[in-house]
Amino acid sequence: MKKCWFVGVLIVVSLLGTTIWVEGYPIEDLVVRLPGQPKVEFKQYAGYVDIDLKHGRSLFYYFVEAEHDPHKKPLTLWLNGGPGCSSLGGGAFTELGPFYPTGDARGLRKNSKSWNRASNLLFVESPAGVGWSYSNTTSDYNTGDTTTANDMLLFFLKWYEKFPSYKSRKLFLTGESYAGHYIPQLANAILDYNAHSTNFKFNIKGLAIGNPLLDLGRDTRATYEYFWSHGMISDEIGIAIMNDCDFDDYTDPEVQKALHANRTNLPYRWTMCSRILNYSESDPNINILPILKRIIQNHIPVLVYSGDQDSVVPLLGTRTLIRELAHDLKFKITDPYRVWFHKGQVGGWVTEYGNLLRFATVRGAGHMVPYGQPSRALHLFSSFVSNKRLPNTTQPSIG
């Protein structure tokens, strides 16, 4: 069946000397209104991007325009980790998206500290087998880091066909926990693509990764393997406590219809963290630092941040790894380790190397920083996408 698209990338219509510009976004993916949603001015889109027609493999996305001046704001991808946890249930509706569930779980309330105050936001349930992303070939659920990165690269290329005006927009790649693998390896795949492309090139401007798993060979191994063996990895720890890994709202036919989700009537329930994914047990051992080194050598800024109460990926280990990466890059300290402030209080600590590599802590946050400290997390993110240093005084701040 022919899809109903707004025609063209940009259509110029001349009427009595007046030029009208129309952006070519897919009207069939427009989310008119979510059940129980308060009224907002920004647009939302959701739906599928088919990345392998032969296998029937498709990834589900949720896209939220910036609250103000979306045409002037960058595009930010957010991925939750796990591996196997939903960026929709986690990032979008628990941490940094525009809405939170109400206390009675029967509606939505506006998140005043959503990151869409600073950027357009794109959440993807990745890899296939997570959330509403699926494959008609069950062997695709046996996957790992390489396939996940390549599928996300394909996703972006096809998503840009739906939203062509974003192809030239500044792109930031963000996520938390096992996204410490997802995001750098996606950036690495993008660099490879840019190096060989004679036409379109991704306008990647930065990576921001929270509480990341970077090198399992250090002090994270025992903790990580404990949670892996108990079926609760990374993001799932906090989310599972809150939601028992199931959001009944996502099984509501009205919610699915509003989000254009579950188009194939999947034979299993939506869960916060996938129960059908068989993710490589050896891939967590991959050392991500050499990949981050290549990214930074391509002049792409990297922010690594940690909640100072995270017991899964402790900040001291992460700070040590970032210091070693800076030493390997022969970077000098461009901003000594110091306190940063937000709303008259200590927001955390921060240091910077070579003007391209930054490590920050967020006071009072655990493994899911935007959930535990939403205001400080927004300030951290806003400063990064604006290319500003975190304030060293108690003057009024962003967000």
C-alpha positions as YAML, in Angstrom:
chain: A
units: angstrom
residues:
- id: 1
  name: MET
  ca: [0.00, 0.00, 0.00]
- id: 2
  name: LYS
  ca: [1.31, 3.41, -0.95]
- id: 3
  name: LYS
  ca: [2.41, 5.44, 2.05]
- id: 4
  name: CYS
  ca: [1.01, 8.91, 2.70]
- id: 5
  name: TRP
  ca: [4.00, 11.23, 2.79]
- id: 6
  name: PHE
  ca: [4.34, 14.96, 2.64]
- id: 7
  name: VAL
  ca: [5.83, 15.22, -0.82]
- id: 8
  name: GLY
  ca: [9.47, 16.11, -1.26]
- id: 9
  name: VAL
  ca: [12.23, 17.26, 1.03]
- id: 10
  name: LEU
  ca: [11.31, 20.91, 0.72]
- id: 11
  name: ILE
  ca: [8.49, 21.99, -1.56]
- id: 12
  name: VAL
  ca: [8.43, 25.55, -2.73]
- id: 13
  name: VAL
  ca: [5.00, 26.81, -3.64]
- id: 14
  name: SER
  ca: [4.72, 30.25, -5.16]
- id: 15
  name: LEU
  ca: [1.41, 31.94, -4.56]
- id: 16
  name: LEU
  ca: [1.13, 35.59, -5.49]
- id: 17
  name: GLY
  ca: [4.84, 36.01, -5.00]
- id: 18
  name: THR
  ca: [4.84, 34.28, -1.59]
- id: 19
  name: THR
  ca: [7.17, 31.30, -1.05]
- id: 20
  name: ILE
  ca: [5.94, 28.58, 1.30]
- id: 21
  name: TRP
  ca: [8.33, 25.96, 2.62]
- id: 22
  name: VAL
  ca: [6.98, 22.57, 3.64]
- id: 23
  name: GLU
  ca: [9.17, 20.02, 5.41]
- id: 24
  name: GLY
  ca: [8.93, 16.46, 4.19]
- id: 25
  name: TYR
  ca: [8.07, 14.58, 7.40]
- id: 26
  name: PRO
  ca: [6.00, 11.38, 7.30]
- id: 27
  name: ILE
  ca: [2.45, 12.28, 8.30]
- id: 28
  name: GLU
  ca: [1.64, 8.64, 9.06]
- id: 29
  name: ASP
  ca: [4.21, 8.70, 11.88]
- id: 30
  name: LEU
  ca: [2.83, 11.86, 13.47]
- id: 31
  name: VAL
  ca: [1.67, 11.23, 17.04]
- id: 32
  name: VAL
  ca: [-1.48, 13.32, 17.31]
- id: 33
  name: ARG
  ca: [-1.88, 12.81, 21.04]
- id: 34
  name: LEU
  ca: [-0.88, 10.19, 23.58]
- id: 35
  name: PRO
  ca: [-3.60, 8.95, 25.95]
- id: 36
  name: GLY
  ca: [-3.71, 11.21, 29.01]
- id: 37
  name: GLN
  ca: [-1.15, 13.61, 27.56]
- id: 38
  name: PRO
  ca: [-1.19, 17.30, 28.54]
- id: 39
  name: LYS
  ca: [-1.35, 19.80, 25.71]
- id: 40
  name: VAL
  ca: [2.04, 20.76, 24.24]
- id: 41
  name: GLU
  ca: [3.18, 22.82, 21.27]
- id: 42
  name: PHE
  ca: [5.98, 20.57, 20.01]
- id: 43
  name: LYS
  ca: [5.40, 17.68, 17.60]
- id: 44
  name: GLN
  ca: [6.00, 13.98, 18.25]
- id: 45
  name: TYR
  ca: [6.53, 11.16, 15.76]
- id: 46
  name: ALA
  ca: [6.76, 7.41, 16.24]
- id: 47
  name: GLY
  ca: [6.89, 4.33, 14.08]
- id: 48
  name: TYR
  ca: [9.16, 1.86, 12.37]
- id: 49
  name: VAL
  ca: [12.25, 1.98, 10.20]
- id: 50
  name: ASP
  ca: [12.76, -1.18, 8.16]
- id: 51
  name: ILE
  ca: [16.45, -2.05, 8.10]
- id: 52
  name: ASP
  ca: [16.35, -5.54, 6.55]
- id: 53
  name: LEU
  ca: [13.37, -6.33, 4.33]
- id: 54
  name: LYS
  ca: [14.56, -9.88, 3.60]
- id: 55
  name: HIS
  ca: [14.69, -10.80, 7.29]
- id: 56
  name: GLY
  ca: [11.78, -8.52, 8.22]
- id: 57
  name: ARG
  ca: [13.90, -6.63, 10.76]
- id: 58
  name: SER
  ca: [12.58, -3.26, 11.92]
- id: 59
  name: LEU
  ca: [13.48, -0.83, 14.68]
- id: 60
  name: PHE
  ca: [10.91, 1.25, 16.54]
- id: 61
  name: TYR
  ca: [11.60, 4.94, 17.20]
- id: 62
  name: TYR
  ca: [10.03, 7.83, 19.11]
- id: 63
  name: PHE
  ca: [11.02, 11.34, 18.01]
- id: 64
  name: VAL
  ca: [10.25, 14.51, 19.96]
- id: 65
  name: GLU
  ca: [10.86, 17.96, 18.58]
- id: 66
  name: ALA
  ca: [12.54, 20.56, 20.75]
- id: 67
  name: GLU
  ca: [10.12, 22.54, 22.90]
- id: 68
  name: HIS
  ca: [11.11, 25.83, 21.28]
- id: 69
  name: ASP
  ca: [12.69, 26.61, 17.88]
- id: 70
  name: PRO
  ca: [13.18, 22.98, 16.82]
- id: 71
  name: HIS
  ca: [14.54, 24.08, 13.43]
- id: 72
  name: LYS
  ca: [17.44, 25.76, 15.24]
- id: 73
  name: LYS
  ca: [18.24, 22.95, 17.68]
- id: 74
  name: PRO
  ca: [20.48, 19.89, 17.15]
- id: 75
  name: LEU
  ca: [19.33, 16.29, 16.93]
- id: 76
  name: THR
  ca: [20.20, 14.01, 19.86]
- id: 77
  name: LEU
  ca: [19.96, 10.23, 19.85]
- id: 78
  name: TRP
  ca: [19.44, 8.52, 23.23]
- id: 79
  name: LEU
  ca: [20.00, 4.80, 23.81]
- id: 80
  name: ASN
  ca: [19.50, 2.87, 27.03]
- id: 81
  name: GLY
  ca: [21.76, -0.08, 27.63]
- id: 82
  name: GLY
  ca: [21.20, -3.41, 29.29]
- id: 83
  name: PRO
  ca: [22.02, -4.79, 26.79]
- id: 84
  name: GLY
  ca: [18.38, -5.26, 25.85]
- id: 85
  name: CYS
  ca: [16.59, -2.45, 27.73]
- id: 86
  name: SER
  ca: [14.11, -0.09, 26.11]
- id: 87
  name: SER
  ca: [15.05, 3.50, 25.32]
- id: 88
  name: LEU
  ca: [11.33, 4.24, 25.14]
- id: 89
  name: GLY
  ca: [10.37, 2.99, 28.59]
- id: 90
  name: GLY
  ca: [13.69, 4.09, 30.08]
- id: 91
  name: GLY
  ca: [15.03, 7.26, 28.51]
- id: 92
  name: ALA
  ca: [11.83, 8.62, 26.97]
- id: 93
  name: PHE
  ca: [9.26, 8.04, 29.73]
- id: 94
  name: THR
  ca: [11.34, 7.56, 32.88]
- id: 95
  name: GLU
  ca: [14.35, 9.84, 32.51]
- id: 96
  name: LEU
  ca: [14.69, 12.69, 30.01]
- id: 97
  name: GLY
  ca: [11.73, 12.68, 27.65]
- id: 98
  name: PRO
  ca: [8.89, 15.24, 27.64]
- id: 99
  name: PHE
  ca: [6.46, 13.24, 29.81]
- id: 100
  name: TYR
  ca: [6.39, 11.15, 32.98]
- id: 101
  name: PRO
  ca: [3.57, 8.79, 33.97]
- id: 102
  name: THR
  ca: [1.24, 10.26, 36.60]
- id: 103
  name: GLY
  ca: [1.21, 8.77, 40.08]
- id: 104
  name: ASP
  ca: [-1.86, 6.66, 39.32]
- id: 105
  name: ALA
  ca: [-0.25, 5.48, 36.03]
- id: 106
  name: ARG
  ca: [-3.40, 6.54, 34.16]
- id: 107
  name: GLY
  ca: [-2.00, 9.56, 32.41]
- id: 108
  name: LEU
  ca: [1.03, 11.66, 31.65]
- id: 109
  name: ARG
  ca: [2.47, 14.80, 33.18]
- id: 110
  name: LYS
  ca: [4.95, 17.17, 31.59]
- id: 111
  name: ASN
  ca: [8.61, 16.76, 32.48]
- id: 112
  name: SER
  ca: [9.83, 20.31, 33.06]
- id: 113
  name: LYS
  ca: [13.44, 19.10, 32.88]
- id: 114
  name: SER
  ca: [13.16, 17.21, 29.60]
- id: 115
  name: TRP
  ca: [16.20, 17.39, 27.37]
- id: 116
  name: ASN
  ca: [13.95, 18.59, 24.55]
- id: 117
  name: ARG
  ca: [14.41, 22.02, 26.11]
- id: 118
  name: ALA
  ca: [17.89, 21.94, 24.53]
- id: 119
  name: SER
  ca: [17.57, 19.58, 21.56]
- id: 120
  name: ASN
  ca: [15.33, 17.51, 19.33]
- id: 121
  name: LEU
  ca: [15.29, 13.99, 20.80]
- id: 122
  name: LEU
  ca: [15.31, 10.61, 19.09]
- id: 123
  name: PHE
  ca: [14.79, 7.40, 21.09]
- id: 124
  name: VAL
  ca: [15.30, 4.01, 19.42]
- id: 125
  name: GLU
  ca: [14.51, 0.56, 20.80]
- id: 126
  name: SER
  ca: [17.69, -1.25, 19.79]
- id: 127
  name: PRO
  ca: [18.60, -3.94, 18.88]
- id: 128
  name: ALA
  ca: [15.71, -5.85, 17.27]
- id: 129
  name: GLY
  ca: [14.00, -7.84, 20.00]
- id: 130
  name: VAL
  ca: [13.94, -4.89, 22.41]
- id: 131
  name: GLY
  ca: [10.55, -3.32, 23.11]
- id: 132
  name: TRP
  ca: [8.56, -3.05, 19.89]
- id: 133
  name: SER
  ca: [11.56, -3.52, 17.60]
- id: 134
  name: TYR
  ca: [11.37, -6.94, 16.00]
- id: 135
  name: SER
  ca: [12.51, -9.35, 13.33]
- id: 136
  name: ASN
  ca: [10.57, -11.99, 11.43]
- id: 137
  name: THR
  ca: [13.76, -14.06, 11.51]
- id: 138
  name: THR
  ca: [14.18, -15.36, 15.05]
- id: 139
  name: SER
  ca: [17.91, -15.98, 14.61]
- id: 140
  name: ASP
  ca: [18.30, -12.18, 14.48]
- id: 141
  name: TYR
  ca: [17.67, -12.17, 18.23]
- id: 142
  name: ASN
  ca: [21.12, -13.79, 18.62]
- id: 143
  name: THR
  ca: [23.13, -10.62, 18.32]
- id: 144
  name: GLY
  ca: [25.99, -8.49, 19.64]
- id: 145
  name: ASP
  ca: [27.81, -5.19, 19.44]
- id: 146
  name: THR
  ca: [28.83, -5.26, 15.76]
- id: 147
  name: THR
  ca: [25.36, -6.07, 14.43]
- id: 148
  name: THR
  ca: [23.77, -3.55, 16.79]
- id: 149
  name: ALA
  ca: [26.07, -0.75, 15.56]
- id: 150
  name: ASN
  ca: [25.59, -1.63, 11.89]
- id: 151
  name: ASP
  ca: [21.81, -1.81, 12.29]
- id: 152
  name: MET
  ca: [21.77, 1.59, 13.97]
- id: 153
  name: LEU
  ca: [23.81, 3.05, 11.11]
- id: 154
  name: LEU
  ca: [21.25, 1.67, 8.65]
- id: 155
  name: PHE
  ca: [18.48, 2.99, 10.85]
- id: 156
  name: PHE
  ca: [19.87, 6.51, 10.71]
- id: 157
  name: LEU
  ca: [20.30, 6.48, 6.93]
- id: 158
  name: LYS
  ca: [16.68, 5.39, 6.49]
- id: 159
  name: TRP
  ca: [15.37, 7.67, 9.25]
- id: 160
  name: TYR
  ca: [16.92, 10.61, 7.43]
- id: 161
  name: GLU
  ca: [14.81, 9.66, 4.42]
- id: 162
  name: LYS
  ca: [11.76, 10.23, 6.62]
- id: 163
  name: PHE
  ca: [13.17, 13.45, 8.12]
- id: 164
  name: PRO
  ca: [15.46, 14.86, 5.40]
- id: 165
  name: SER
  ca: [15.84, 18.32, 6.92]
- id: 166
  name: TYR
  ca: [17.78, 16.73, 9.81]
- id: 167
  name: LYS
  ca: [20.51, 15.33, 7.56]
- id: 168
  name: SER
  ca: [22.57, 18.48, 7.91]
- id: 169
  name: ARG
  ca: [21.62, 19.13, 11.53]
- id: 170
  name: LYS
  ca: [24.22, 18.83, 14.30]
- id: 171
  name: LEU
  ca: [24.06, 15.28, 15.69]
- id: 172
  name: PHE
  ca: [24.81, 14.25, 19.27]
- id: 173
  name: LEU
  ca: [24.93, 10.60, 20.33]
- id: 174
  name: THR
  ca: [24.00, 9.94, 23.95]
- id: 175
  name: GLY
  ca: [23.04, 7.10, 26.27]
- id: 176
  name: GLU
  ca: [23.91, 5.37, 29.52]
- id: 177
  name: SER
  ca: [25.34, 2.17, 30.96]
- id: 178
  name: TYR
  ca: [25.81, -0.44, 28.21]
- id: 179
  name: ALA
  ca: [25.38, 2.45, 25.78]
- id: 180
  name: GLY
  ca: [29.03, 2.89, 26.72]
- id: 181
  name: HIS
  ca: [29.38, 0.18, 24.07]
- id: 182
  name: TYR
  ca: [26.47, 1.13, 21.80]
- id: 183
  name: ILE
  ca: [27.27, 4.81, 21.35]
- id: 184
  name: PRO
  ca: [31.05, 4.70, 20.67]
- id: 185
  name: GLN
  ca: [30.66, 1.75, 18.30]
- id: 186
  name: LEU
  ca: [27.87, 3.54, 16.43]
- id: 187
  name: ALA
  ca: [30.07, 6.64, 16.20]
- id: 188
  name: ASN
  ca: [32.88, 4.43, 14.91]
- id: 189
  name: ALA
  ca: [30.58, 3.01, 12.21]
- id: 190
  name: ILE
  ca: [29.53, 6.55, 11.29]
- id: 191
  name: LEU
  ca: [33.17, 7.61, 10.93]
- id: 192
  name: ASP
  ca: [33.77, 4.66, 8.62]
- id: 193
  name: TYR
  ca: [30.71, 5.63, 6.59]
- id: 194
  name: ASN
  ca: [31.80, 9.28, 6.36]
- id: 195
  name: ALA
  ca: [35.28, 8.25, 5.26]
- id: 196
  name: HIS
  ca: [33.90, 6.30, 2.28]
- id: 197
  name: SER
  ca: [30.91, 8.43, 1.36]
- id: 198
  name: THR
  ca: [31.28, 10.78, -1.58]
- id: 199
  name: ASN
  ca: [27.89, 12.35, -0.94]
- id: 200
  name: PHE
  ca: [26.09, 12.64, 2.39]
- id: 201
  name: LYS
  ca: [28.17, 12.71, 5.58]
- id: 202
  name: PHE
  ca: [26.87, 12.64, 9.14]
- id: 203
  name: ASN
  ca: [27.31, 15.95, 10.97]
- id: 204
  name: ILE
  ca: [28.33, 14.32, 14.25]
- id: 205
  name: LYS
  ca: [29.24, 16.90, 16.87]
- id: 206
  name: GLY
  ca: [29.64, 15.03, 20.14]
- id: 207
  name: LEU
  ca: [29.10, 12.01, 22.38]
- id: 208
  name: ALA
  ca: [27.74, 12.12, 25.93]
- id: 209
  name: ILE
  ca: [27.64, 8.84, 27.85]
- id: 210
  name: GLY
  ca: [26.41, 8.39, 31.40]
- id: 211
  name: ASN
  ca: [27.70, 5.78, 33.87]
- id: 212
  name: PRO
  ca: [29.21, 3.87, 30.96]
- id: 213
  name: LEU
  ca: [30.56, 0.37, 30.76]
- id: 214
  name: LEU
  ca: [33.89, 1.01, 28.99]
- id: 215
  name: ASP
  ca: [36.30, -1.68, 30.15]
- id: 216
  name: LEU
  ca: [34.97, -4.74, 31.96]
- id: 217
  name: GLY
  ca: [38.48, -5.73, 32.89]
- id: 218
  name: ARG
  ca: [38.57, -3.20, 35.74]
- id: 219
  name: ASP
  ca: [36.64, -2.86, 38.98]
- id: 220
  name: THR
  ca: [33.27, -3.19, 37.26]
- id: 221
  name: ARG
  ca: [33.66, -6.89, 36.45]
- id: 222
  name: ALA
  ca: [32.45, -8.43, 39.72]
- id: 223
  name: THR
  ca: [29.45, -6.13, 40.05]
- id: 224
  name: TYR
  ca: [28.48, -6.40, 36.38]
- id: 225
  name: GLU
  ca: [28.74, -10.19, 36.33]
- id: 226
  name: TYR
  ca: [26.63, -10.41, 39.51]
- id: 227
  name: PHE
  ca: [23.79, -8.46, 37.95]
- id: 228
  name: TRP
  ca: [24.18, -10.34, 34.64]
- id: 229
  name: SER
  ca: [23.86, -13.70, 36.42]
- id: 230
  name: HIS
  ca: [20.76, -12.45, 38.26]
- id: 231
  name: GLY
  ca: [19.13, -11.30, 35.04]
- id: 232
  name: MET
  ca: [19.35, -7.61, 35.89]
- id: 233
  name: ILE
  ca: [21.92, -5.67, 33.93]
- id: 234
  name: SER
  ca: [22.75, -2.00, 34.20]
- id: 235
  name: ASP
  ca: [19.70, 0.16, 33.42]
- id: 236
  name: GLU
  ca: [17.41, -2.72, 34.30]
- id: 237
  name: ILE
  ca: [18.41, -2.58, 37.96]
- id: 238
  name: GLY
  ca: [16.76, 0.75, 38.68]
- id: 239
  name: ILE
  ca: [13.94, 0.41, 36.19]
- id: 240
  name: ALA
  ca: [13.00, -3.09, 37.30]
- id: 241
  name: ILE
  ca: [12.68, -1.94, 40.90]
- id: 242
  name: MET
  ca: [10.25, 0.77, 39.82]
- id: 243
  name: ASN
  ca: [8.28, -1.19, 37.28]
- id: 244
  name: ASP
  ca: [8.97, -4.91, 37.68]
- id: 245
  name: CYS
  ca: [10.16, -4.84, 34.05]
- id: 246
  name: ASP
  ca: [6.58, -4.46, 32.78]
- id: 247
  name: PHE
  ca: [4.68, -1.32, 31.83]
- id: 248
  name: ASP
  ca: [1.02, -2.24, 31.46]
- id: 249
  name: ASP
  ca: [0.50, 1.06, 29.63]
- id: 250
  name: TYR
  ca: [2.54, -0.21, 26.69]
- id: 251
  name: THR
  ca: [0.23, -3.16, 26.22]
- id: 252
  name: ASP
  ca: [-2.78, -0.81, 26.06]
- id: 253
  name: PRO
  ca: [-4.20, -0.88, 22.49]
- id: 254
  name: GLU
  ca: [-4.83, 2.89, 22.63]
- id: 255
  name: VAL
  ca: [-1.19, 3.59, 23.50]
- id: 256
  name: GLN
  ca: [0.03, 1.28, 20.74]
- id: 257
  name: LYS
  ca: [-2.31, 2.89, 18.22]
- id: 258
  name: ALA
  ca: [-1.21, 6.40, 19.20]
- id: 259
  name: LEU
  ca: [2.47, 5.44, 18.79]
- id: 260
  name: HIS
  ca: [1.91, 3.34, 15.64]
- id: 261
  name: ALA
  ca: [3.55, 0.47, 17.52]
- id: 262
  name: ASN
  ca: [3.25, -3.32, 17.48]
- id: 263
  name: ARG
  ca: [2.14, -3.36, 13.85]
- id: 264
  name: THR
  ca: [2.76, -7.13, 13.55]
- id: 265
  name: ASN
  ca: [0.97, -8.12, 16.77]
- id: 266
  name: LEU
  ca: [4.05, -9.57, 18.44]
- id: 267
  name: PRO
  ca: [3.50, -12.93, 20.18]
- id: 268
  name: TYR
  ca: [4.98, -11.61, 23.44]
- id: 269
  name: ARG
  ca: [4.32, -8.71, 25.80]
- id: 270
  name: TRP
  ca: [6.27, -5.49, 25.72]
- id: 271
  name: THR
  ca: [8.78, -5.54, 28.58]
- id: 272
  name: MET
  ca: [11.20, -2.91, 29.85]
- id: 273
  name: CYS
  ca: [14.12, -5.25, 29.20]
- id: 274
  name: SER
  ca: [13.95, -7.93, 26.55]
- id: 275
  name: ARG
  ca: [13.28, -11.53, 27.49]
- id: 276
  name: ILE
  ca: [13.84, -12.87, 23.97]
- id: 277
  name: LEU
  ca: [17.20, -11.26, 23.16]
- id: 278
  name: ASN
  ca: [20.26, -13.51, 23.28]
- id: 279
  name: TYR
  ca: [23.09, -10.99, 23.46]
- id: 280
  name: SER
  ca: [26.73, -12.00, 23.15]
- id: 281
  name: GLU
  ca: [28.23, -12.71, 26.56]
- id: 282
  name: SER
  ca: [31.75, -11.96, 25.29]
- id: 283
  name: ASP
  ca: [31.05, -8.48, 23.89]
- id: 284
  name: PRO
  ca: [30.97, -6.75, 27.31]
- id: 285
  name: ASN
  ca: [34.70, -7.61, 27.47]
- id: 286
  name: ILE
  ca: [35.46, -5.37, 24.46]
- id: 287
  name: ASN
  ca: [37.69, -2.46, 25.49]
- id: 288
  name: ILE
  ca: [35.96, 0.71, 24.27]
- id: 289
  name: LEU
  ca: [38.86, 3.10, 25.02]
- id: 290
  name: PRO
  ca: [40.63, 2.61, 21.65]
- id: 291
  name: ILE
  ca: [37.34, 3.41, 19.90]
- id: 292
  name: LEU
  ca: [36.90, 6.57, 21.97]
- id: 293
  name: LYS
  ca: [40.48, 7.50, 21.10]
- id: 294
  name: ARG
  ca: [39.70, 7.32, 17.38]
- id: 295
  name: ILE
  ca: [36.53, 9.37, 17.83]
- id: 296
  name: ILE
  ca: [38.39, 12.12, 19.70]
- id: 297
  name: GLN
  ca: [41.21, 12.08, 17.15]
- id: 298
  name: ASN
  ca: [38.52, 12.98, 14.62]
- id: 299
  name: HIS
  ca: [37.89, 16.14, 16.69]
- id: 300
  name: ILE
  ca: [34.56, 14.95, 18.11]
- id: 301
  name: PRO
  ca: [34.06, 16.06, 21.73]
- id: 302
  name: VAL
  ca: [33.28, 13.35, 24.28]
- id: 303
  name: LEU
  ca: [31.59, 13.85, 27.65]
- id: 304
  name: VAL
  ca: [31.58, 10.97, 30.12]
- id: 305
  name: TYR
  ca: [29.55, 11.54, 33.27]
- id: 306
  name: SER
  ca: [28.80, 9.51, 36.39]
- id: 307
  name: GLY
  ca: [26.29, 9.68, 39.19]
- id: 308
  name: ASP
  ca: [28.31, 9.83, 42.39]
- id: 309
  name: GLN
  ca: [26.04, 7.23, 44.02]
- id: 310
  name: ASP
  ca: [26.26, 4.65, 41.23]
- id: 311
  name: SER
  ca: [27.16, 1.22, 42.63]
- id: 312
  name: VAL
  ca: [27.09, -0.60, 39.27]
- id: 313
  name: VAL
  ca: [29.76, 1.35, 37.38]
- id: 314
  name: PRO
  ca: [31.58, 3.32, 40.14]
- id: 315
  name: LEU
  ca: [32.74, 6.80, 39.20]
- id: 316
  name: LEU
  ca: [36.30, 6.28, 40.49]
- id: 317
  name: GLY
  ca: [36.93, 3.51, 37.99]
- id: 318
  name: THR
  ca: [35.43, 5.57, 35.15]
- id: 319
  name: ARG
  ca: [37.44, 8.63, 36.15]
- id: 320
  name: THR
  ca: [40.62, 6.57, 36.12]
- id: 321
  name: LEU
  ca: [39.87, 5.21, 32.65]
- id: 322
  name: ILE
  ca: [39.22, 8.69, 31.27]
- id: 323
  name: ARG
  ca: [42.46, 9.94, 32.80]
- id: 324
  name: GLU
  ca: [44.33, 7.07, 31.13]
- id: 325
  name: LEU
  ca: [42.64, 7.82, 27.80]
- id: 326
  name: ALA
  ca: [43.72, 11.46, 28.08]
- id: 327
  name: HIS
  ca: [47.28, 10.35, 28.82]
- id: 328
  name: ASP
  ca: [47.22, 8.05, 25.78]
- id: 329
  name: LEU
  ca: [46.03, 10.98, 23.65]
- id: 330
  name: LYS
  ca: [48.81, 13.12, 25.14]
- id: 331
  name: PHE
  ca: [46.17, 15.66, 26.20]
- id: 332
  name: LYS
  ca: [46.95, 18.30, 28.76]
- id: 333
  name: ILE
  ca: [44.44, 19.28, 31.44]
- id: 334
  name: THR
  ca: [42.49, 22.25, 30.09]
- id: 335
  name: ASP
  ca: [40.11, 22.52, 33.07]
- id: 336
  name: PRO
  ca: [41.43, 21.16, 36.40]
- id: 337
  name: TYR
  ca: [39.21, 18.83, 38.44]
- id: 338
  name: ARG
  ca: [36.86, 21.18, 40.24]
- id: 339
  name: VAL
  ca: [33.36, 21.72, 41.57]
- id: 340
  name: TRP
  ca: [30.59, 22.79, 39.20]
- id: 341
  name: PHE
  ca: [27.45, 24.57, 40.39]
- id: 342
  name: HIS
  ca: [23.76, 24.50, 39.55]
- id: 343
  name: LYS
  ca: [21.05, 26.66, 41.13]
- id: 344
  name: GLY
  ca: [23.35, 27.82, 43.89]
- id: 345
  name: GLN
  ca: [24.39, 24.31, 44.90]
- id: 346
  name: VAL
  ca: [27.23, 21.94, 44.07]
- id: 347
  name: GLY
  ca: [26.16, 20.01, 40.98]
- id: 348
  name: GLY
  ca: [29.19, 17.74, 40.96]
- id: 349
  name: TRP
  ca: [32.82, 17.74, 39.85]
- id: 350
  name: VAL
  ca: [34.30, 18.14, 36.39]
- id: 351
  name: THR
  ca: [37.62, 18.04, 34.57]
- id: 352
  name: GLU
  ca: [38.58, 18.50, 30.93]
- id: 353
  name: TYR
  ca: [41.46, 17.31, 28.77]
- id: 354
  name: GLY
  ca: [42.58, 18.84, 25.48]
- id: 355
  name: ASN
  ca: [39.27, 20.70, 25.05]
- id: 356
  name: LEU
  ca: [37.77, 17.49, 23.63]
- id: 357
  name: LEU
  ca: [37.47, 15.05, 26.53]
- id: 358
  name: ARG
  ca: [35.46, 15.84, 29.64]
- id: 359
  name: PHE
  ca: [34.59, 13.85, 32.75]
- id: 360
  name: ALA
  ca: [31.90, 15.04, 35.13]
- id: 361
  name: THR
  ca: [30.14, 13.72, 38.20]
- id: 362
  name: VAL
  ca: [26.57, 14.50, 39.18]
- id: 363
  name: ARG
  ca: [25.95, 14.89, 42.89]
- id: 364
  name: GLY
  ca: [23.14, 12.81, 44.32]
- id: 365
  name: ALA
  ca: [22.59, 10.71, 41.19]
- id: 366
  name: GLY
  ca: [22.78, 6.95, 40.88]
- id: 367
  name: HIS
  ca: [23.04, 4.78, 37.79]
- id: 368
  name: MET
  ca: [20.28, 6.63, 35.92]
- id: 369
  name: VAL
  ca: [21.40, 10.25, 36.21]
- id: 370
  name: PRO
  ca: [18.46, 12.01, 34.46]
- id: 371
  name: TYR
  ca: [16.03, 10.07, 36.65]
- id: 372
  name: GLY
  ca: [17.80, 10.75, 39.94]
- id: 373
  name: GLN
  ca: [18.83, 14.37, 39.28]
- id: 374
  name: PRO
  ca: [16.78, 15.69, 36.35]
- id: 375
  name: SER
  ca: [17.64, 19.37, 36.79]
- id: 376
  name: ARG
  ca: [21.39, 18.80, 37.11]
- id: 377
  name: ALA
  ca: [21.31, 16.34, 34.22]
- id: 378
  name: LEU
  ca: [19.58, 18.87, 31.95]
- id: 379
  name: HIS
  ca: [22.13, 21.50, 32.90]
- id: 380
  name: LEU
  ca: [25.00, 19.11, 32.15]
- id: 381
  name: PHE
  ca: [23.51, 18.18, 28.77]
- id: 382
  name: SER
  ca: [22.59, 21.76, 27.82]
- id: 383
  name: SER
  ca: [26.10, 22.95, 28.57]
- id: 384
  name: PHE
  ca: [27.59, 20.19, 26.44]
- id: 385
  name: VAL
  ca: [25.47, 20.75, 23.33]
- id: 386
  name: SER
  ca: [26.04, 24.50, 23.68]
- id: 387
  name: ASN
  ca: [29.81, 23.93, 23.95]
- id: 388
  name: LYS
  ca: [29.96, 25.72, 27.30]
- id: 389
  name: ARG
  ca: [31.92, 24.77, 30.38]
- id: 390
  name: LEU
  ca: [30.00, 23.97, 33.54]
- id: 391
  name: PRO
  ca: [29.93, 27.03, 35.84]
- id: 392
  name: ASN
  ca: [32.48, 27.37, 38.62]
- id: 393
  name: THR
  ca: [30.36, 29.93, 40.47]
- id: 394
  name: THR
  ca: [26.91, 29.93, 42.03]
- id: 395
  name: GLN
  ca: [25.50, 32.32, 39.45]
- id: 396
  name: PRO
  ca: [22.14, 31.42, 37.81]
- id: 397
  name: SER
  ca: [22.50, 28.57, 35.35]
- id: 398
  name: ILE
  ca: [20.92, 26.81, 32.36]
- id: 399
  name: GLY
  ca: [17.69, 24.93, 32.96]
...
